[in-house]
Amino acid sequence: MAQLPSDFVWGFATASYQIEGSVAAGGRGPSIWDAFCAQPGKIRDGSSGEVATDSYRLWREDVELLKTYGVKAYRFSLSWSRIIPLGGRTDPVNSEGIAFYRALIEELLKNGIEPFVTLYHWDLPQALHERYGGWLNKEEIVQDYVNYAKVCFEAFGDVVKNWITHNEPWAVTILGYEKGVFAPGHISNTEPWIVNHNLILAHAHAVKLYREQYKEKQGGQIGITLDCHWQLPYDDSPENLEAAQRGIDFKLGRFADLIYKGTYPESVKRIIGDRLVEYTTEELAVVLGSSDFFGLNTYTTQVVQPGGTDESNGFLKTGFTLPDGSQLGTQAHVPWLQTYGPGFRTLLNYLWNTYKLPIYVTENGFAVKNENSLSIEEAIHDADRIEYFHNYANAMLQAVTEDKVPVKGYFGWSFLDNFEWADGYQTRFGVTYVDYATQKRYPKDSARFLKKWFTEHIEAPASDSDV
């Protein structure tokens, strides 16, 4: 049986605003998502992360559950406004927030679970947004973010060896500042490129700080997580092949090419023109090479053709219908997701061939259609999610063992059903069913499937007698 190397890490992922709740407890200040959720009509079911899965109070129970799932690692994010409630470099640090995360990290380690910590998963302190425009203000936000990162490195760096600066800057820039469907809800065709620039600079300067002051003594690694759907050309015509590459450029390359190559993709330059915020020579020197690994969030494959009116994807028509009229795979609850394992394998190969860095799959998962309307007894038997994980795990295994792509870890999204941003609680991605009325957790069959799959497909560590 083909197997992953013995040092391969696997687990599940979450984000602070989606699970913690207790938004006013323990000294936490409001974030832009608190403010956004309070605006009528922004969240599909009118909900918020005010309670979420109550993990601020139930974290010990969550760690116990993770242990039963057999995970090697757990990816979670820190709430900036729980650590520095007002956000800024001259604002006070909240000792209660530090103590909360320190206790969580130590409990994970006590149970043999390696923490993978994301510094920023979209929940900017509202005070910074009000004070100077948040991510739109380069001079202020880069300094404040780096200070926040420094506080975290100082507080947790002795026990955290895996850091992620940003989660999916595409979602921040496009959904938050172009389309207005995520916090802070701006609609603009210039702001996303300003935010694009400032997010990458903040990331790069935090990495520079870590490498210069902490990496040697703490022995960790640091990088960024980017998201991408594989772009499958509708057919092999030149225009469809070019469209597929343009789709990757606009979703991924606008960040990855800057970080790993030091330039924007040519298609992005051509279409965006003078709205692109150029980097100075000094800025590029900090940005280039500012990630120790390639963090990847990926969920699906899109069939693409040129056309359409959406600049954010490079003017593409996207879907799941193949030329013979068939669909790529099983349809999820969300319209943008179908199961298609071969696209995952191809994407992993593309990333390795293009950027030449080891890969951590930091999110990958499936929302079963209409799962929220099922009874608990029905929902825990999540056959479509198992089909998805089976296809994607085996595609990854092929990429590693046959194609020699250095994938170092895999995190399923998500550990728990939770607050799914603009969808509220109507969409469930968890391998654990959460009864929101009682906050009781119920393992789904998919959690058991992944435990069994990784148990069978990771090599046993070499014993002393093998050496």
C-alpha positions as CSV (number, residue, x, y, z in Angstrom):
1,M,0.0,0.0,0.0
2,A,1.3,3.5,-0.9
3,Q,2.0,5.5,2.2
4,L,2.8,9.1,3.2
5,P,6.1,9.6,5.1
6,S,6.2,9.1,8.9
7,D,6.6,12.8,9.6
8,F,3.4,13.8,7.6
9,V,1.1,15.8,9.8
10,W,-2.7,15.8,9.6
11,G,-5.5,17.3,11.5
12,F,-8.4,19.7,11.3
13,A,-8.7,23.5,11.0
14,T,-10.8,26.2,12.5
15,A,-10.9,30.0,12.8
16,S,-11.4,32.2,15.9
17,Y,-14.4,34.1,14.9
18,Q,-16.1,31.0,13.6
19,I,-15.9,29.0,16.8
20,E,-15.0,31.0,19.9
21,G,-18.1,33.1,20.6
22,S,-17.8,35.0,23.9
23,V,-17.2,38.1,21.9
24,A,-17.2,40.4,24.9
25,A,-15.7,38.0,27.4
26,G,-12.1,37.9,28.7
27,G,-11.3,41.4,27.7
28,R,-11.9,40.9,23.9
29,G,-12.6,44.0,21.8
30,P,-14.9,44.0,18.8
31,S,-13.7,43.0,15.4
32,I,-14.8,44.1,11.9
33,W,-16.9,40.9,11.8
34,D,-18.8,41.9,14.9
35,A,-19.7,45.2,13.2
36,F,-20.4,43.6,9.9
37,C,-22.8,41.0,11.3
38,A,-24.7,43.7,13.1
39,Q,-25.7,45.3,9.7
40,P,-29.1,44.0,8.6
41,G,-29.0,41.7,5.6
42,K,-25.3,40.9,5.6
43,I,-25.5,37.4,7.1
44,R,-28.0,35.0,5.4
45,D,-29.7,33.9,8.5
46,G,-29.2,37.1,10.5
47,S,-26.8,35.5,12.9
48,S,-23.3,36.3,14.1
49,G,-20.3,34.8,15.8
50,E,-21.5,36.0,19.2
51,V,-21.9,32.4,20.4
52,A,-20.6,30.3,17.5
53,T,-19.6,26.9,18.9
54,D,-18.9,28.4,22.3
55,S,-15.3,27.1,22.0
56,Y,-13.9,29.9,24.2
57,R,-15.6,28.0,27.1
58,L,-15.6,24.5,25.7
59,W,-12.0,24.3,24.4
60,R,-11.0,21.5,26.8
61,E,-13.8,19.4,25.5
62,D,-12.7,20.2,21.9
63,V,-9.1,19.1,22.6
64,E,-10.4,15.9,24.1
65,L,-12.5,15.3,20.9
66,L,-9.5,16.1,18.7
67,K,-7.5,13.5,20.6
68,T,-10.1,10.8,19.9
69,Y,-9.9,11.7,16.2
70,G,-6.2,10.7,16.3
71,V,-5.0,13.9,14.8
72,K,-1.3,14.9,14.8
73,A,-2.0,18.6,14.5
74,Y,-4.7,21.3,14.9
75,R,-4.8,24.5,13.0
76,F,-6.6,27.4,14.6
77,S,-6.4,31.2,14.5
78,L,-5.8,33.8,17.1
79,S,-8.2,36.7,17.6
80,W,-6.2,39.9,17.2
81,S,-8.9,41.8,19.2
82,R,-8.7,39.2,22.0
83,I,-4.9,39.7,22.3
84,I,-4.8,43.5,21.7
85,P,-8.4,44.7,22.0
86,L,-7.9,48.0,20.3
87,G,-5.3,46.5,17.9
88,G,-2.6,49.2,17.8
89,R,1.1,49.1,18.7
90,T,0.5,51.7,21.5
91,D,-2.6,49.9,22.8
92,P,-2.5,47.6,25.9
93,V,-2.1,43.8,25.5
94,N,-4.9,41.8,27.1
95,S,-3.3,39.3,29.5
96,E,-6.6,37.3,29.7
97,G,-6.4,36.7,25.9
98,I,-2.8,35.6,26.1
99,A,-3.6,33.2,29.0
100,F,-6.5,31.7,27.1
101,Y,-4.5,30.8,24.0
102,R,-1.5,29.7,26.1
103,A,-3.7,27.2,28.0
104,L,-5.1,25.9,24.7
105,I,-1.7,25.5,23.2
106,E,-0.3,23.7,26.2
107,E,-3.3,21.4,26.4
108,L,-2.9,20.4,22.8
109,L,0.8,19.7,23.3
110,K,0.0,17.6,26.4
111,N,-2.2,15.5,24.2
112,G,0.3,15.0,21.5
113,I,-1.3,17.5,19.1
114,E,1.0,20.0,17.3
115,P,-0.5,23.6,17.1
116,F,-0.5,25.3,13.7
117,V,-1.3,29.0,14.5
118,T,-2.8,31.5,12.1
119,L,-2.2,35.1,13.1
120,Y,-4.9,36.6,10.9
121,H,-8.1,34.9,9.8
122,W,-10.1,38.0,8.7
123,D,-11.1,39.5,12.2
124,L,-9.4,42.8,12.2
125,P,-9.9,44.9,15.4
126,Q,-12.8,47.3,14.7
127,A,-10.8,50.0,16.5
128,L,-8.2,50.0,13.7
129,H,-10.8,50.1,11.0
130,E,-12.3,53.2,12.6
131,R,-9.0,54.8,13.6
132,Y,-7.4,54.9,10.2
133,G,-9.2,52.6,7.7
134,G,-7.5,49.4,8.7
135,W,-6.0,47.5,5.7
136,L,-6.3,50.6,3.5
137,N,-3.6,52.5,5.5
138,K,-0.2,51.1,4.7
139,E,1.8,53.3,7.1
140,E,-0.3,52.3,10.1
141,I,-1.5,48.8,9.5
142,V,1.8,47.2,8.6
143,Q,3.4,48.5,11.9
144,D,0.4,47.4,13.9
145,Y,0.2,44.0,12.4
146,V,3.9,43.4,12.9
147,N,3.6,44.5,16.5
148,Y,0.7,42.1,17.0
149,A,2.8,39.3,15.5
150,K,5.7,40.2,17.8
151,V,3.4,40.0,20.8
152,C,2.3,36.5,19.7
153,F,5.9,35.3,19.0
154,E,6.9,36.5,22.4
155,A,3.9,34.9,24.2
156,F,3.7,31.6,22.4
157,G,6.8,31.1,20.3
158,D,8.5,28.8,22.7
159,V,5.7,26.3,22.2
160,V,4.4,27.1,18.7
161,K,6.7,26.0,15.9
162,N,4.3,26.5,12.9
163,W,3.0,30.0,12.1
164,I,0.8,31.2,9.3
165,T,0.6,35.0,8.8
166,H,-2.6,35.4,6.8
167,N,-5.4,33.1,5.8
168,E,-6.7,33.6,2.2
169,P,-5.8,37.3,1.4
170,W,-8.0,36.8,-1.7
171,A,-11.1,36.6,0.4
172,V,-10.1,39.7,2.4
173,T,-9.4,41.8,-0.7
174,I,-12.1,40.6,-3.1
175,L,-15.0,39.7,-0.8
176,G,-14.3,42.4,1.8
177,Y,-13.2,45.3,-0.4
178,E,-14.5,44.6,-4.0
179,K,-17.8,42.8,-3.7
180,G,-18.7,43.9,-0.2
181,V,-20.1,40.5,0.9
182,F,-17.5,40.0,3.8
183,A,-16.3,42.5,6.4
184,P,-15.9,45.4,6.2
185,G,-18.3,45.4,3.3
186,H,-16.7,47.8,0.9
187,I,-17.5,47.9,-2.9
188,S,-14.7,49.3,-5.0
189,N,-12.4,48.5,-8.0
190,T,-9.4,50.2,-6.5
191,E,-9.4,49.3,-2.8
192,P,-8.8,45.6,-3.3
193,W,-5.4,46.3,-4.9
194,I,-4.4,48.7,-2.1
195,V,-5.4,46.0,0.5
196,N,-3.6,43.4,-1.6
197,H,-0.4,45.4,-1.4
198,N,-0.7,46.1,2.4
199,L,-1.6,42.6,3.3
200,I,1.5,41.2,1.6
201,L,3.7,43.9,3.1
202,A,2.4,43.2,6.6
203,H,2.9,39.4,6.0
204,A,6.5,40.0,4.7
205,H,7.5,42.2,7.6
206,A,6.2,39.8,10.2
207,V,8.2,37.0,8.5
208,K,11.3,39.2,8.5
209,L,10.8,39.9,12.2
210,Y,10.4,36.2,13.0
211,R,13.4,35.2,11.0
212,E,15.7,37.9,12.4
213,Q,14.6,37.7,16.0
214,Y,12.9,34.4,16.8
215,K,13.4,31.6,14.3
216,E,16.9,30.6,15.5
217,K,16.1,30.4,19.2
218,Q,12.5,29.1,18.8
219,G,13.1,26.7,16.0
220,G,9.9,27.3,14.1
221,Q,8.7,28.0,10.5
222,I,6.5,30.7,9.1
223,G,4.5,31.2,5.9
224,I,1.2,32.3,4.4
225,T,-1.9,30.4,3.3
226,L,-3.3,31.2,-0.2
227,D,-6.4,29.7,-1.7
228,C,-7.0,28.4,-5.2
229,H,-9.5,26.3,-7.1
230,W,-7.9,24.3,-9.9
231,Q,-8.8,25.8,-13.2
232,L,-9.7,23.1,-15.7
233,P,-9.9,24.3,-19.3
234,Y,-13.2,23.6,-21.0
235,D,-11.2,22.0,-23.8
236,D,-7.7,22.1,-25.2
237,S,-8.3,25.2,-27.4
238,P,-5.6,27.9,-27.0
239,E,-8.2,30.4,-25.7
240,N,-9.4,28.0,-23.0
241,L,-5.9,27.1,-22.0
242,E,-5.0,30.7,-21.7
243,A,-8.2,31.4,-19.7
244,A,-7.4,28.7,-17.2
245,Q,-3.9,30.2,-16.6
246,R,-5.5,33.6,-16.2
247,G,-7.9,32.2,-13.6
248,I,-5.0,30.9,-11.6
249,D,-3.2,34.3,-12.0
250,F,-6.1,36.2,-10.6
251,K,-7.0,33.8,-7.7
252,L,-3.5,32.8,-6.7
253,G,-0.7,34.4,-8.7
254,R,-1.6,37.9,-7.6
255,F,-0.2,36.9,-4.2
256,A,2.0,33.9,-4.9
257,D,4.0,35.4,-7.8
258,L,4.8,38.4,-5.7
259,I,6.0,36.4,-2.7
260,Y,7.9,33.7,-4.6
261,K,8.9,35.5,-7.8
262,G,8.8,39.2,-7.0
263,T,6.3,40.3,-9.6
264,Y,2.6,40.4,-10.5
265,P,1.5,37.9,-13.3
266,E,1.5,39.5,-16.7
267,S,-2.3,38.9,-17.2
268,V,-3.0,40.8,-13.9
269,K,-0.8,43.7,-15.0
270,R,-2.5,43.9,-18.4
271,I,-6.1,43.9,-17.0
272,I,-5.6,46.0,-13.8
273,G,-3.2,48.5,-15.2
274,D,-2.4,51.5,-13.1
275,R,-4.7,50.4,-10.3
276,L,-2.0,47.9,-9.3
277,V,0.0,49.3,-6.4
278,E,3.6,48.9,-7.3
279,Y,6.2,47.8,-4.8
280,T,9.4,49.8,-4.2
281,T,12.7,48.0,-4.6
282,E,13.0,48.0,-0.8
283,E,9.5,46.5,-0.3
284,L,10.1,43.8,-2.9
285,A,13.4,42.8,-1.1
286,V,11.3,42.1,2.0
287,V,8.4,40.4,0.1
288,L,10.5,38.1,-2.1
289,G,10.9,34.6,-0.5
290,S,8.9,35.5,2.6
291,S,7.4,32.1,3.2
292,D,9.1,28.9,4.4
293,F,6.4,26.7,2.8
294,F,3.4,26.9,0.5
295,G,0.2,27.0,2.6
296,L,-2.8,26.0,0.4
297,N,-6.5,26.2,1.0
298,T,-8.4,24.4,-1.8
299,Y,-11.8,22.9,-2.2
300,T,-12.8,22.3,-5.8
301,T,-12.0,22.5,-9.5
302,Q,-13.7,24.9,-11.9
303,V,-14.3,24.3,-15.6
304,V,-13.3,27.6,-17.2
305,Q,-13.8,29.5,-20.5
306,P,-13.1,33.1,-21.4
307,G,-15.9,35.6,-21.1
308,G,-18.1,37.0,-18.4
309,T,-18.0,40.4,-16.6
310,D,-16.2,39.5,-13.4
311,E,-12.9,41.3,-13.3
312,S,-12.0,39.6,-10.0
313,N,-11.5,36.2,-11.8
314,G,-9.9,37.6,-15.0
315,F,-13.2,37.7,-17.0
316,L,-13.9,34.0,-17.0
317,K,-17.0,31.9,-17.2
318,T,-16.7,29.2,-14.6
319,G,-18.8,26.1,-13.8
320,F,-18.7,22.4,-13.5
321,T,-20.2,21.2,-16.8
322,L,-17.9,19.3,-19.1
323,P,-18.2,19.4,-22.9
324,D,-20.2,16.1,-22.9
325,G,-22.8,17.7,-20.6
326,S,-21.7,15.8,-17.5
327,Q,-20.8,17.3,-14.1
328,L,-17.4,17.1,-12.5
329,G,-18.7,15.4,-9.4
330,T,-21.1,15.5,-6.4
331,Q,-22.6,18.9,-5.8
332,A,-22.1,20.5,-2.3
333,H,-24.5,22.6,-0.4
334,V,-22.7,25.7,-1.6
335,P,-22.9,26.4,-5.3
336,W,-19.2,26.9,-5.8
337,L,-18.1,23.4,-4.8
338,Q,-18.2,19.9,-6.4
339,T,-16.1,16.9,-5.7
340,Y,-13.3,16.3,-8.1
341,G,-10.1,14.7,-6.8
342,P,-8.0,14.7,-10.0
343,G,-8.0,18.5,-10.0
344,F,-6.5,18.5,-6.5
345,R,-3.6,16.3,-7.7
346,T,-3.0,18.5,-10.7
347,L,-3.0,21.6,-8.6
348,L,-0.5,20.1,-6.2
349,N,1.8,19.4,-9.1
350,Y,1.3,22.9,-10.5
351,L,2.3,24.5,-7.2
352,W,5.4,22.3,-6.8
353,N,6.5,22.8,-10.4
354,T,5.9,26.6,-10.2
355,Y,7.0,27.6,-6.8
356,K,9.3,24.8,-5.6
357,L,8.3,24.9,-1.9
358,P,7.0,22.1,0.4
359,I,3.2,22.3,0.6
360,Y,0.8,22.2,3.6
361,V,-2.8,21.8,2.7
362,T,-4.2,24.0,5.3
363,E,-7.9,23.7,4.4
364,N,-9.9,21.1,2.4
365,G,-13.4,20.0,2.9
366,F,-17.1,19.6,1.8
367,A,-20.5,20.9,2.8
368,V,-23.1,18.2,2.4
369,K,-26.2,19.4,0.5
370,N,-29.1,20.4,2.9
371,E,-27.3,18.9,5.9
372,N,-28.6,21.7,8.1
373,S,-32.2,20.4,7.5
374,L,-31.4,16.8,8.5
375,S,-31.8,15.4,12.0
376,I,-28.7,14.8,14.0
377,E,-29.1,11.0,13.4
378,E,-29.2,11.6,9.7
379,A,-26.5,14.3,9.5
380,I,-23.8,12.2,11.2
381,H,-23.9,9.7,8.3
382,D,-22.3,12.1,5.9
383,A,-21.7,9.8,2.9
384,D,-21.1,12.7,0.4
385,R,-18.4,14.2,2.7
386,I,-16.7,10.8,3.0
387,E,-16.7,10.4,-0.8
388,Y,-15.1,13.8,-1.1
389,F,-12.3,13.1,1.5
390,H,-11.7,9.7,-0.1
391,N,-11.2,11.2,-3.5
392,Y,-9.0,14.1,-2.2
393,A,-6.9,12.1,0.2
394,N,-6.1,9.5,-2.5
395,A,-5.4,12.3,-5.0
396,M,-2.9,13.8,-2.5
397,L,-1.4,10.3,-1.9
398,Q,-0.8,9.9,-5.7
399,A,0.8,13.4,-5.9
400,V,3.2,12.5,-3.1
401,T,4.1,8.9,-3.9
402,E,3.9,8.9,-7.7
403,D,4.6,12.5,-8.7
404,K,7.0,13.2,-5.8
405,V,5.3,16.4,-4.7
406,P,6.5,17.3,-1.2
407,V,3.2,17.7,0.6
408,K,4.0,17.9,4.4
409,G,0.6,18.1,6.0
410,Y,-3.2,18.1,5.5
411,F,-5.9,19.9,7.5
412,G,-9.6,19.0,6.9
413,W,-12.1,21.9,7.0
414,S,-13.5,21.9,9.5
415,F,-13.2,20.3,12.9
416,L,-16.6,21.6,13.9
417,D,-19.7,22.8,12.1
418,N,-19.5,26.6,12.8
419,F,-20.3,30.1,11.8
420,E,-19.7,30.1,8.0
421,W,-19.3,33.8,7.5
422,A,-22.0,35.3,5.2
423,D,-23.8,31.9,5.2
424,G,-24.3,32.1,9.0
425,Y,-25.1,28.6,10.4
426,Q,-27.0,27.3,7.3
427,T,-23.9,25.7,5.8
428,R,-22.1,22.9,7.7
429,F,-18.5,21.9,6.8
430,G,-17.7,20.1,10.0
431,V,-16.6,16.5,10.6
432,T,-18.3,17.1,14.0
433,Y,-22.0,18.0,14.1
434,V,-22.8,20.8,16.5
435,D,-26.3,21.1,17.9
436,Y,-26.3,24.9,18.2
437,A,-29.2,24.8,20.7
438,T,-27.2,22.7,23.2
439,Q,-23.6,23.1,21.9
440,K,-23.3,19.3,22.1
441,R,-20.8,17.8,19.6
442,Y,-21.5,14.6,17.6
443,P,-18.7,13.0,15.6
444,K,-19.7,12.3,12.0
445,D,-18.8,9.3,10.0
446,S,-16.3,11.4,8.0
447,A,-14.2,12.0,11.2
448,R,-13.9,8.3,11.6
449,F,-13.1,7.8,8.0
450,L,-10.2,10.2,8.0
451,K,-8.8,8.8,11.2
452,K,-8.8,5.3,9.6
453,W,-7.4,6.6,6.3
454,F,-4.5,8.4,7.8
455,T,-3.7,5.6,10.3
456,E,-3.4,3.3,7.3
457,H,-1.6,5.6,5.0
458,I,1.2,7.2,7.1
459,E,4.3,5.2,7.6
460,A,5.2,4.1,11.1
461,P,8.2,6.0,12.5
462,A,11.5,4.1,12.2
463,S,12.4,2.3,15.5
464,D,15.9,2.3,16.9
465,S,16.3,-1.3,15.6
466,D,15.6,0.0,12.1
467,V,18.4,2.5,12.2
